[in-house]
Amino acid sequence: MTNRLAIRIRQTLQICVFAQTLLAAVAAPLVPLRAETTDKTPKPDALAPDAVPVTDPAEIKKKLSELTIYGRYYDGEDWIEYHLGDGRTAYFEKGCTYPGKWWVDHGQVCYAYPNYRDGAPNCFMMFVRPDGGIQFVAFSADDSPYLASSSIRTAPGNDAHLPITGLSPCLSV
């Protein structure tokens, strides 16, 4: 991937965040007041200015192998994912763990789980921050980029003790 594409993705995300902020400011008087949340965890609403794209397959594998990522989607939903060096993975969301696989394709990291979303693969551009944080950018049907999720923290190994074999007893989402 070229630096030009990374710059374009960053600019598009910044425009989206600006538009969301402007919309929120205009709509604020129309929304009833609600209690302020005590959750101080950063929300993945914008690509961090210090995040750099990682597109080299060897670097992606080096970063993700034997790593557990505790993440949050743009909508606030938390998830956990453990990456084995051999391409197996375990993904935890909403009380269910889904064993699956991960791989690198055209500079993006891809995931598929046999009984999660019909096993359809999802691919993301990976951005890494100097502090080790990871952000995943996806592309919508019209190829516009959006920040899909960000790590809250990472840990070496299978820190969350997620099962990596079999199929999830949970129904497919």
Disulfide bonds with the S-S distance in Angstrom:
Cys96-Cys170 1.97
Cys110-Cys123 2.03
